[in-house]
Amino acid sequence: MNTQQSGFRLSVITLALTLGLAGCVDDGDTGPAGPAGMDGANGVNGNNGAPGLAEGTFLIANNGDSNRGSVSLVDQNAALLNLFTSGNNEGIVLDSAGNLIQAGDSSTGSLRTVCRMTARTGGMFMTAYDKEITGTNTGLTNPKGIHLAQHSGLVFVADFNGMQISIFGSQAAGDVMPVAEIPLPAKPWDVTVDEVNDRMFVALTDGTVAVYDDVMGSDFAPAVMRSIVPADANGNQLSVNLHGIVYHAQSDLLVVSDVGDAAVADDGQLFVINGAAMADGNIQPARQISGPMSMLGNPVDIILSGTTLRVAEKSNDAILIFTNIFDGADGDIAPALATATSKPESLAQVMPMMMAMDASDNALTSATINGIVVSSNPATEGPATGQINQYSAVLSSMLANFDAGMSIESVTLDAFGDGAVTFDDPATSMGGVLLINRLASMRKGDSYSMSQDHMIMGASTGLVTPKGADVSSTHGLVFVAELNATTPGIKVFSSCASGDVAPLITLVASNGARPWDVDYDAQTDRAFVALTNGTVAVFDEVTRKLMNGMTTVNGENRLITPAMNGTAVAAPTNIHGIDYDAQSDSLVISDVGSAASATDGKLYVIPAAGLANGLSDMSVMIAGPNSMLGNPVDLMLSNGHAYVAEKSNNVIMRFDNILNSASGDIAPDFTMSHTAPESVVVIPAH
């Protein structure tokens, strides 16, 4: 910290001096020395001048000549912990997976997503991991503040010179059109959305707040705009140039910052508005803070942590912290803490990552599920081609459908409801992965849209005939089983990457074995790969190897051969579906046998699978006419039940309590007809 900056930290240095007093004695002989006294207790630490703020970490987007395009990770007192180069310079927000979304206008309008930014030490924006929305079709000119509606996965962007709110799906990438554009009466700087009540508040630079109700419910064409104008008791407007805005839904309070004249470093203000949901017209603030002690000059952004307000004060190069912002006197109030920071532009709080257990990792735990998702892949194009349907957990009714718009293979879901869908095109020998925004929750009756979704495809991906897929929400990774005979393997991509990108790492089974499906278990960092030669390859320490810079792993750590009483399953055997449960250390797999036969399919349960190697006896084998198993191409274990996509017999099945099931010709507990099902995945209750 330089001398000029030191004034922003208040400090009190306490020095304790101890005086020793010697007693006086008469002129007699000096007596023998007494025993040494005990050590005194340590003194109390002095007060360093910082208030007792709750521990936490925060992000600061920097926008000065020397630090533009960087994002600082700081503690609750704004002390620097890490620095990341995002390349963008405006508003920031973090999603529940720790992905950073940031606007930028230093060159062209841009919206960048940095995958799992909070888990990356240092570093910079990389196309192999991250993605960007930019280009003519986006309509972005000067995007400033942004808001992420977590449930719908929609990003609301305040476009300053565009005089509008532009809305994109959180999985969108490239030069794409927005989902919608909402025109505004003045230039906006920031936006916040109350997703529960479908209400949007926009901070406008004419000093007013535009309020729109029924935003998503009206298909982004709200009929009425209300205007909140901070005013004094006589109705005179107090605000000049609003920038930062936050809404506290529990108490229906709105906090906005006002930079006043951007060229003046001492005319900034903060306003607290009561009853914001229904407020309209000139409203006297519940609290107004301004003046030289407040240090408010250009407060360009604000965030709330409970009742503590943090302010990005750009003109005075500081982060200002006001505690108990909703209560207290009006006027010239000093911040509880001011910390020097060069040209802060935007703020975000780093929250604990949402419990990121993927559907394939929740095999035995009793949990509420919202049904299952099934993809269709008929041999010839028809009405079912590209269809992704949702069914109830007991296979009694269809709940929703989605049209991928092309012939697809496997579908899986991450912990946040986003879909990863593999596809291939025999005509072009090109395959890929669709990343679909909120497939599980918000896309009923919808179809693939570049405004919301994106794809990974191109020569660099190595994807030709991709089949099964799995995701790791914890690491932001997509695992894809690539079947082609020349370069088979498990291709692993960042879930944020877009376009023609190379896999981060490839897992290659021995002897040219070809994979059909993969299940990655984040708890053990282990990938189980279903091979069409009737075996299962197991790869250990997958993400550790990735983090250590490995790009290819040649050869599995162990190879499991399903067996009964020490004898391998007789040919034809062709493993397709696979799901590993770490809780029971069990592997559930499906064997289609001969693809030309509609009666020789099987289900296996292999216990102690994590370290199994070689011939591995199964504890359960289900096969026979009653089972209806012919070509069981995919399966998933949830709540102890195995959901099976039986393609040759056009049926979805559920086998209950399969780990404890008897072997033999066991009929499924629930069934539902479905045209050429290719994959099945459980929908977690988000």
TORTI-448481 format. One line per field, with one value per residue (C-alpha): x, y, z. Coordinates in Angstrom, 2 decimals, padded with zeros to 5 digits. Each point is the difference from the previous one (the first is absolute). Example, Ala and Ser with C-alpha at 12.3 -4.5 7.8 and 13.67 -1.06 7.14 Angstrom:
2
c1 [012.30, 001.37] $
c2 [-004.50, 003.44] $
c3 [007.80, -000.66] $
//
This chain:
686
c1 [000.00, 001.46, -000.13, -003.01, -001.92, 000.76, -002.58, -002.75, 000.81, -000.65, 002.46, 000.67, 003.35, 000.01, 003.37, -000.06, 002.89, 000.67, 001.92, 001.94, 000.04, 002.82, -000.80, 002.23, 001.67, 002.09, 003.75, 000.04, 001.57, -001.69, -002.03, 000.16, -001.72, -003.58, -001.32, -000.72, -003.55, -002.40, -000.17, -002.64, -003.01, 000.09, -001.53, -003.20, 000.51, -000.43, -002.90, 001.07, -002.93, -001.96, -003.60, -000.96, -001.28, -001.29, 002.60, -000.47, 001.62, -000.95, 000.88, 000.88, -000.06, 002.72, -000.30, 002.97, 002.70, 002.41, -002.35, -002.83, -001.06, 001.01, -002.11, 001.26, -000.98, -000.01, -001.02, -002.69, 002.39, 000.87, 003.50, 001.24, 000.06, 000.28, -000.06, -001.57, 000.15, -003.50, 000.55, -003.29, -000.49, -003.62, -002.70, 000.58, -002.17, 000.68, -002.31, -000.54, 002.68, 002.71, 000.00, 000.78, -002.14, 001.36, -001.01, 002.55, 000.05, 003.69, -000.09, -003.21, -002.96, 000.67, -001.32, 002.58, -000.41, 003.06, -000.62, 000.46, 001.92, -000.04, 001.92, 002.69, 003.13, 001.15, -000.23, -002.01, -002.96, 000.64, -002.17, 000.71, -001.80, -002.12, -002.44, -001.07, -003.07, 001.07, -000.59, -002.46, -002.97, 000.21, -000.95, 002.30, 001.60, 000.95, -001.11, 000.40, -001.72, -001.37, -002.28, -000.31, -003.44, 001.23, -003.17, -000.61, 003.68, -000.54, 002.52, -001.45, 002.42, -000.33, 001.20, 000.85, 000.11, -002.44, -002.56, -001.37, 000.19, 001.35, -000.74, 002.03, -000.07, 002.92, 001.14, 000.02, 003.28, 001.29, -001.56, -003.60, -003.20, -001.39, -003.06, -001.63, 000.70, -002.03, 000.29, 000.38, -000.85, 003.56, 003.49, 000.31, 002.99, -001.11, -002.86, -001.33, -002.82, -002.33, -000.44, -002.59, -002.38, 001.14, 000.91, 002.93, 001.58, 002.28, 002.28, -000.17, 002.52, -002.75, -000.32, -003.06, -000.67, -002.09, -002.14, -001.58, -002.41, -000.77, 003.26, 000.44, -003.71, -000.68, 002.65, 002.23, -002.56, -001.24, -002.92, 000.56, 003.08, -000.03, 002.60, 001.51, 001.48, 001.90, -001.42, -000.12, -003.06, -001.08, 000.16, 003.23, 002.22, 003.15, 001.65, 002.11, 001.74, -000.84, 002.50, 000.04, -003.21, -000.84, -003.33, -000.55, -003.09, -000.59, -000.58, -001.05, 002.80, 001.87, 003.46, 001.35, 003.18, 000.22, 003.27, -001.34, 002.36, 002.51, 002.71, -000.51, 001.55, -002.14, -003.65, -000.90, -003.06, -001.67, -003.78, -002.06, -003.57, -002.71, -002.84, 001.81, -002.19, -003.02, 001.75, -000.85, 000.85, 001.88, 000.94, 001.71, 002.90, 000.02, 003.68, 002.33, 003.80, 002.31, 002.72, 003.77, 000.16, -001.87, 002.78, -002.68, 001.01, -000.69, -001.56, -000.31, -001.13, -001.38, -000.67, -001.75, 001.25, -002.89, -000.30, 003.59, 000.41, 003.23, 000.58, 002.37, 001.06, 001.79, 000.99, 001.52, 001.62, -001.58, -002.27, -002.34, -001.89, -003.14, -001.41, -003.71, -000.81, -003.77, 000.07, 001.56, 000.08, 000.04, 002.82, 003.75, 000.72, 003.52, 000.44, 000.91, 003.02, 001.65, 002.68, 002.14, -000.68, 000.85, -003.04, -002.48, -002.88, -002.15, -000.35, -001.21, -000.01, 001.43, -002.60, 000.53, -000.48, -003.39, -000.02, 001.06, -001.01, -000.77, -002.90, 002.34, 001.67, -003.21, -000.70, -001.16, -000.73, -003.75, -000.67, -002.86, 000.29, -002.04, -000.23, 002.26, 001.20, 000.18, 001.51, -001.24, 002.18, -002.06, 001.81, -001.82, -001.03, -003.51, -002.07, 002.13, 003.30, 001.71, -002.66, 000.92, -002.94, -000.61, -002.00, -001.17, 002.19, -002.48, -000.26, -003.70, -000.13, 001.98, 000.83, 001.78, 001.79, 002.90, 001.08, 003.77, -000.57, 002.31, 000.70, 001.40, 001.52, 000.37, -001.27, 001.18, -000.57, 002.26, -000.89, -001.51, -002.39, 002.06, 000.17, 002.91, -001.23, 002.20, -000.74, 001.60, -000.47, 001.00, -000.14, 002.80, 001.76, -000.27, -001.40, -000.32, -001.65, -002.91, 000.11, -003.63, -000.96, -002.36, -001.18, -001.42, -002.02, -000.80, -000.20, -003.38, -001.17, 003.15, 002.75, 003.74, 000.79, 003.34, -001.33, -000.05, 002.18, 003.30, 001.84, 003.45, 000.78, 002.83, 003.08, 002.00, -002.54, 000.70, -003.74, -001.23, -002.50, -000.50, -002.30, -000.48, 000.94, 000.38, 000.67, 001.87, -001.70, 002.69, 002.74, -002.02, 000.85, -001.82, 001.15, -000.89, 000.38, 001.35, -000.68, 001.71, 002.34, 003.03, 000.25, -002.27, 000.21, -001.61, 000.28, -000.20, -001.03, -000.68, -003.77, 000.52, 002.08, -001.63, 000.63, 002.99, 002.07, 002.33, -000.85, 001.81, 000.94, -000.75, -000.26, 000.96, -000.78, 002.56, 000.07, -002.18, -003.11, -002.95, -002.12, -003.77, -000.61, 001.83, -000.77, 002.34, -000.15, 001.20, 000.24, 002.71, 001.28, -000.51, -001.49, -001.74, -000.19, -002.40, 001.79, -001.70, 002.31, -001.89, 002.40, 000.17, 003.13, 000.71, 002.12, 001.20, 000.89, -001.44, -000.23, 003.27, 001.72, -001.77, 001.14, 003.54, 000.01, -000.68, -001.97, -000.15, -000.22, 000.88, -001.28, -002.35, 001.07, -002.20, -002.18, -003.16, -001.38, -003.52, -000.11, -002.22, 001.72, 003.37, -000.99, -000.30, -003.38, -000.25, 000.04, -001.65, 000.53, -000.09, -000.05, -001.97, -001.57, 002.02, -000.51, 002.29, -001.19, 002.77, -002.24, -000.42, 003.11, -002.22, 000.04, -003.23, 000.45, -002.09, 001.05, -001.79, 001.50, -000.63, -001.35, -002.05, -001.83, -002.94, 000.09, 003.59, 000.54, 001.22, 000.51, 002.92, 000.89, 003.68, 000.82, 003.28, 000.47, 002.28, 003.10, -001.28, 002.39, -000.21, -002.77, -002.55, -002.99, -003.35, -002.46, -003.04, -000.67, -003.40, -000.93, -002.81, -003.40, -001.68, 002.77, -000.75, 003.75, 001.22, 002.19, 000.23, 002.15, 000.04, -000.85, 000.13, -000.20, -002.02, -001.50, 001.16, -002.08, 001.43, -001.61, 000.71, -000.30, -000.95, 000.40, -000.90, -003.28, -000.88, -000.50, 001.28, 000.17, 000.65, 001.40, -000.46, 002.60, 002.28, 003.06, -001.95, -001.98, -000.09, 001.67, -001.86, -002.91, -001.31, -002.75, 000.42, -002.11, -001.06, -000.01, -000.94, 000.01, 002.46, 001.27, 003.64, 001.23, 003.75, 000.73, -001.61, 000.92, -001.66, -001.05, 001.18, -002.22, 001.93] $
c2 [000.00, 003.40, 003.14, 001.42, -003.22, -000.39, 002.59, -002.42, -002.40, 001.27, -001.44, 000.39, -001.26, -000.68, -000.23, -001.48, 001.08, -001.83, 001.86, -002.03, 001.54, -000.91, -000.11, 001.90, -001.85, 001.10, -000.29, -003.64, -002.81, -000.93, -003.15, -003.00, 000.34, -001.28, -002.44, 001.35, 001.26, -001.47, 001.42, 002.67, -000.58, 001.24, 003.40, 000.54, 000.56, 003.58, 001.08, 000.34, 002.21, -002.49, -000.80, -003.56, -001.07, -003.49, -002.11, -000.31, 000.31, 002.43, 000.83, 003.46, 000.74, 002.55, 002.67, 002.37, 000.72, -002.38, -002.78, -000.08, -003.57, -001.49, -001.32, 000.07, -002.58, 001.67, -000.77, 001.78, 002.90, 000.26, -001.42, -001.56, -003.83, -000.70, 001.71, -001.41, 001.39, -000.25, 002.45, 001.80, 003.14, 000.55, -001.67, -003.39, -002.71, -003.53, -002.93, -002.77, -002.16, 002.65, 001.13, 003.68, 001.88, 003.42, 002.74, 001.99, 003.09, 000.89, -001.02, -001.60, -000.94, -003.33, -002.41, -002.52, -003.10, -001.22, -003.61, -000.80, 003.26, -000.17, -003.30, 001.28, 001.57, 002.97, -000.68, 001.53, -000.45, -003.06, -001.23, -003.63, 000.63, 003.11, 001.63, 003.41, 001.67, 002.76, 001.19, 001.88, -002.28, 000.48, 003.67, 000.76, 003.45, 001.05, -002.73, 001.17, -001.63, -003.54, -002.27, -003.80, -001.47, -003.27, -002.05, 000.77, 000.27, 003.34, 002.86, 003.54, 002.58, 003.78, 001.32, 003.68, 001.43, -002.63, 001.44, -003.45, -003.15, -002.89, -003.53, -003.15, -003.60, -000.81, -002.78, 002.23, 000.75, 001.69, 002.62, -000.76, 001.98, 000.62, -001.81, 003.41, 003.74, 002.33, 003.68, 002.64, 003.72, 000.96, -001.49, -002.80, -000.80, -002.97, -002.45, -002.38, -002.55, -001.42, -003.35, -001.33, 002.88, 000.49, 003.64, 001.98, 003.19, 002.03, 002.86, 002.72, 002.78, 002.64, -000.61, -002.27, -003.70, -001.75, -002.82, -002.70, -002.68, -003.33, 000.07, -003.67, -000.75, 002.51, -001.62, 003.02, 002.53, 001.56, 002.32, 002.57, 001.74, 001.72, 002.59, 000.51, 003.48, 000.71, 003.36, 002.27, 000.71, 002.70, -002.37, 001.40, -002.59, -000.77, -002.46, 000.91, -003.00, -003.44, -002.81, -002.87, -001.74, -002.88, -001.33, -001.61, -002.11, -001.09, 003.58, 001.46, 002.57, 001.44, 001.56, 002.14, 001.99, 003.35, 001.24, 003.51, 001.73, -002.65, 002.69, 000.96, -002.12, 001.06, 000.11, -003.70, -001.22, -003.14, -000.42, -002.62, -000.36, -001.71, -001.97, -000.20, -002.70, 002.30, 003.41, 002.42, 003.63, 002.36, -001.93, 001.43, -002.33, -001.75, 000.93, 002.29, 000.09, 002.56, 002.51, 000.22, -002.47, -002.60, 000.06, -000.49, 001.48, -002.51, -003.06, -002.06, -003.29, -001.41, -003.43, -001.14, -002.59, -000.19, 003.62, 000.92, 002.02, -000.03, 002.83, 000.14, 003.66, 000.61, 003.67, -000.30, -003.40, -001.82, -002.74, 001.54, -002.11, 001.24, -002.27, -000.06, 001.85, -000.21, 001.79, 003.17, 003.71, 001.83, 002.30, -000.05, -003.49, -001.39, -003.59, -002.61, -000.89, 001.53, -001.95, 001.29, -001.71, 001.42, 000.73, -002.66, -000.45, -002.83, -002.33, -003.53, -002.21, -003.52, -002.31, -003.63, -002.16, -001.66, -003.71, -001.23, -003.67, -001.17, -002.29, -002.90, 000.35, -000.13, -003.70, -001.22, 003.05, 000.41, 003.26, 001.77, -000.10, 001.93, -002.87, -001.28, 001.28, -002.30, 000.62, -001.67, -001.27, -001.89, -001.72, 002.14, 003.62, 000.48, 001.89, -001.36, 001.16, 002.54, -000.26, 000.22, -000.90, 000.20, -002.64, -000.50, -002.13, -002.91, 000.28, 000.81, 003.25, 002.34, 003.31, 001.98, -000.20, 001.79, -000.06, -000.10, 000.71, -002.79, -003.71, -000.50, -002.74, 000.27, 002.60, 000.72, 002.78, 001.92, 000.95, 003.31, -001.43, 000.77, -002.75, -001.56, -001.76, -001.89, -000.12, -001.25, 000.58, -003.02, 002.13, 002.28, -002.43, 002.72, -000.24, 002.29, 000.94, 002.37, 001.91, 000.93, 002.65, -001.26, -002.98, -001.68, 002.90, 002.88, -001.29, -001.73, -000.03, 001.83, -000.80, 000.50, 003.71, 001.72, 002.87, -002.36, -003.00, -000.83, -002.94, -001.55, -001.22, 000.04, -001.83, 000.87, -001.63, -003.51, -000.69, -002.13, -002.49, 001.02, -002.20, 000.15, 003.02, 000.96, 003.27, 001.12, 003.09, 000.35, 000.36, 001.46, -002.92, -002.02, -003.59, -001.35, -003.59, 000.18, -003.29, 000.43, -002.84, 002.17, 002.23, -001.42, 001.38, 002.10, 003.66, 002.42, 003.63, 003.07, 000.43, 003.71, -000.56, 000.64, -000.73, -001.82, -000.63, -002.86, -002.23, 000.84, -003.64, -003.29, -003.41, -002.82, -003.62, -002.68, -002.04, 002.40, -000.82, 002.23, 001.72, 000.38, 001.75, 001.52, 000.74, 002.36, -000.10, 003.27, -001.52, -002.43, 001.96, -003.14, -000.63, -003.28, -000.64, -002.46, -001.71, -001.75, -003.01, -000.93, 001.44, 003.11, 002.18, 001.91, 003.18, 001.37, 003.60, 001.52, 003.65, -000.19, -001.06, 002.79, 002.58, -001.34, 000.78, -003.43, 000.16, -003.72, -003.06, -003.15, -003.12, -000.56, -000.69, -003.08, -002.01, -001.67, -003.07, -000.90, -003.62, -002.58, -002.45, 000.96, -000.47, 002.94, 000.71, -001.87, 001.85, 001.91, 002.63, 003.75, 002.34, 003.24, 001.66, 000.52, 001.59, -000.22, 000.62, 000.98, -000.46, -003.75, -000.35, -001.67, 000.15, -000.45, -000.66, -001.04, -002.45, 000.15, -003.30, -000.17, 003.30, -002.02, -001.89, 001.45, -002.68, -000.49, 003.16, -000.23, 002.13, -000.64, 001.17, -000.30, 000.56, 001.41, 001.57, 002.91, -002.18, -002.99, -001.36, -002.87, -002.55, 001.52, -002.01, 001.71, -000.08, 000.53, -000.98, 000.68, -001.40, -001.86, 000.54, 001.46, 002.58, 001.35, 000.63, -000.06, 003.04, 001.86, 002.85, 002.15, -000.06, 002.10, -000.93, 002.31, -000.65, -003.60, -000.44, -000.61, 001.93, -001.68, 001.25, -003.14, 001.01, -003.10, -000.47, 003.74, 000.17, 001.77, -002.27, 000.26, -002.87, 000.77, -000.68, -001.54, -000.36, -002.43, -001.60, -003.70, -001.12, -001.54, 000.89, 002.93, 002.23, 003.78, 001.74, 002.86, 000.42, 002.62, -000.19, 002.35, 000.04, -001.11, 001.27, 000.62, 001.33, 000.61, 002.40, 000.90, 003.62, 001.04, 002.31, 003.29] $
c3 [000.00, -000.93, 002.14, -001.82, 000.46, 003.69, 000.93, -000.95, 002.85, 003.49, 002.50, 003.70, 001.31, 003.74, 001.80, 003.55, 002.26, 003.28, 002.74, 002.59, 003.51, 002.37, 003.73, 002.55, 002.87, 003.02, 000.18, 001.17, -001.97, -003.25, 000.37, -002.33, -003.37, -000.10, -002.60, -003.47, -000.50, -002.54, -003.53, -000.38, -002.28, -003.60, -000.50, -002.03, -003.71, -001.03, -002.24, -003.62, -000.78, -002.13, 000.94, 000.86, -003.41, -000.71, -001.77, -003.73, -003.40, -002.75, -003.59, -001.31, -003.73, -000.71, -002.69, 000.22, -002.54, 001.77, 001.10, -002.55, -000.80, 003.34, 002.87, 003.60, 002.61, 003.42, 003.58, 002.03, 000.67, -003.73, 000.48, -003.26, -000.16, -003.71, -003.40, -003.18, -003.54, -001.46, -002.85, 000.69, 002.06, 001.04, 002.11, 001.61, 001.50, 001.27, -000.55, 002.55, -001.65, 000.45, -003.64, -000.53, -002.52, -000.93, -002.40, -001.95, -002.22, -000.25, -003.68, -001.29, 002.16, 001.70, 002.59, 001.19, 002.16, 001.91, 001.00, 003.71, 000.43, 003.80, -000.11, -002.37, 001.48, -002.06, -003.71, -002.79, -002.33, -002.22, -002.88, 000.97, 003.32, -000.47, -002.44, -001.27, -001.48, -002.40, -003.55, -002.20, 000.64, 003.77, -000.31, 002.95, -000.07, 003.55, 002.42, 003.60, 002.97, -000.29, 002.00, -000.14, 000.65, 001.52, -000.37, -003.67, -000.91, -001.74, 000.02, -000.01, -001.44, 000.40, -003.38, 000.53, -003.52, -001.23, 002.48, 000.66, 002.08, -002.07, 001.19, -000.79, 001.20, 002.28, -002.39, -003.10, -001.77, -003.12, -002.28, 000.95, 000.26, 003.48, 001.31, 000.26, 000.15, 002.22, -001.07, 002.70, 000.25, 000.99, 000.05, 002.62, 002.16, 002.09, 000.39, 002.64, -000.22, 002.62, -001.73, 002.48, -000.72, -003.61, 000.55, -001.47, 001.39, -002.27, 001.18, -002.63, -000.45, 000.00, 003.75, -000.10, 000.55, -002.68, 001.42, -002.17, 001.23, -001.70, -001.95, -000.86, 000.27, -002.79, -002.22, 000.70, -001.18, 003.26, -000.67, 002.77, 001.35, 003.38, 000.93, 003.46, 000.50, 003.25, 001.16, 003.06, 002.14, -002.47, -002.95, -001.43, -001.69, 002.00, -002.36, -003.02, -001.58, 001.46, -000.44, 002.50, 001.08, 002.37, 001.23, 003.42, -000.66, 003.60, 001.14, -003.38, 000.15, -002.96, 000.31, -002.84, -000.48, -001.75, -001.54, -000.62, -002.37, -001.14, -000.13, 003.65, 002.76, 002.97, -001.11, 000.24, 001.92, 001.31, 000.26, 001.83, -001.31, 002.08, -001.59, -003.32, -001.52, -000.25, 000.07, -002.77, -000.70, 002.32, 003.15, 003.05, 000.89, 003.35, 000.16, -001.95, 000.45, -001.59, 000.87, 000.46, 002.92, -002.04, -002.63, -002.67, -003.32, -002.78, 001.72, -003.17, 001.52, 003.25, 001.50, 003.17, 002.47, 002.43, 001.12, -000.86, -003.18, -001.98, -002.45, -002.96, 000.27, -003.28, 000.07, 003.50, -000.69, 002.92, 001.22, 002.58, 002.53, 001.71, 002.70, 000.92, -003.19, 000.50, 003.37, 001.32, -000.60, -003.29, -000.99, -000.08, 001.43, -000.08, -001.22, 002.61, -002.15, -003.06, -001.86, -002.85, -003.33, -003.39, -002.17, 001.17, -002.44, 001.32, 002.99, 000.70, 003.07, -000.18, 001.54, 001.03, -003.06, -000.23, 000.86, -003.41, 000.11, -003.52, -000.76, -000.78, 003.41, 002.07, -000.39, 003.41, 002.12, 000.37, -001.80, -001.70, -003.77, -002.54, -002.44, -002.75, -003.37, -003.04, -003.43, -003.22, -002.84, -002.61, -002.87, -002.58, 000.38, 001.33, 002.60, 002.86, -001.51, 002.25, 002.69, 003.69, 002.22, 003.73, 001.84, 003.57, 002.27, -000.15, -003.81, 000.09, -001.94, -002.26, 001.66, -002.71, -003.31, -001.71, -003.64, -000.54, -003.70, -001.21, 000.35, 003.50, 002.11, 003.76, 002.47, 003.53, 002.53, 002.33, 003.58, -001.15, -002.59, -003.11, -002.61, -001.91, -003.14, -002.48, -003.72, -003.19, -003.70, -002.13, -003.15, 001.20, 002.39, 002.61, 003.49, 002.98, 003.27, 000.58, 003.31, 000.73, 002.52, 002.75, -002.05, 003.10, 001.34, -002.36, -003.58, -000.20, -003.61, -001.09, -002.50, -000.34, -000.26, -000.50, 002.15, 002.98, -000.89, -001.67, -001.52, -000.08, -003.53, -002.53, -001.18, 003.12, 002.32, -001.28, 000.14, -002.91, 001.43, 003.64, 002.08, 003.80, 002.08, 003.65, 001.82, 003.08, 001.35, 002.65, -002.61, -002.89, -002.30, -002.67, -000.68, -003.46, -001.21, -003.57, -001.80, -003.39, -000.94, -000.79, 003.09, 002.70, 003.52, 002.69, -001.00, 002.94, -000.59, 002.12, 000.26, -000.79, -003.14, -003.36, -003.65, -001.48, 003.13, 000.80, 002.97, 003.22, 000.47, -001.79, 001.67, -002.37, 000.83, -000.80, -003.22, -001.95, 002.03, -000.87, 002.67, -000.07, 003.33, 002.94, 003.63, 001.85, 003.81, 001.53, 003.51, -001.07, -003.05, -002.04, -003.44, -000.87, -003.73, -001.66, -002.89, -002.90, 000.38, 003.18, 002.58, 002.20, 000.11, 003.22, -000.03, 003.37, 001.01, -003.14, 001.04, 001.92, -003.21, -001.87, 002.53, -000.29, -003.71, -001.52, -003.26, -000.77, 002.24, -001.93, 001.67, 002.89, 003.59, 000.18, -002.36, 001.34, -001.77, 001.21, 001.13, 001.67, 002.36, -001.41, -003.64, -002.37, -001.58, -003.28, -003.31, -001.47, 002.68, -000.62, 003.01, -000.55, 003.05, 003.19, 003.41, 003.04, 003.55, 002.42, 003.05, -000.58, -002.19, -002.60, -003.76, -001.96, -003.70, -002.99, -002.71, -003.37, -001.10, -003.72, -001.31, -002.50, 002.75, 001.94, 002.71, 001.21, 002.09, 003.60, 003.12, 002.36, 003.49, 000.92, 003.71, 001.34, -003.42, 000.91, 000.21, -001.98, -002.61, -002.48, 000.32, 002.38, 001.16, -000.17, 002.89, -002.25, -003.61, -001.56, -003.41, -001.78, -001.63, 003.09, 000.36, -003.52, -000.38, -003.58, -000.66, 003.36, -001.32, 003.13, 003.68, 003.14, 003.67, 002.29, 003.45, -000.48, -003.17, -003.47, -002.86, -003.35, -003.60, -001.94, -003.63, -002.01, 001.87, 000.11, 003.74, 003.13, 003.04, 003.72, 002.06, 003.69, 002.71, -002.58, 002.24, 002.16, -002.80, -000.74, -003.21, -002.89, -002.24, 002.08, -001.36, 000.34, 002.67, -002.28, -003.79, -002.59, -003.80, -001.69, -003.58, -000.28, 003.39, -000.08, 003.50, 003.35, 002.82, 003.29, 000.66, 003.49, 002.03, -000.32] $
//
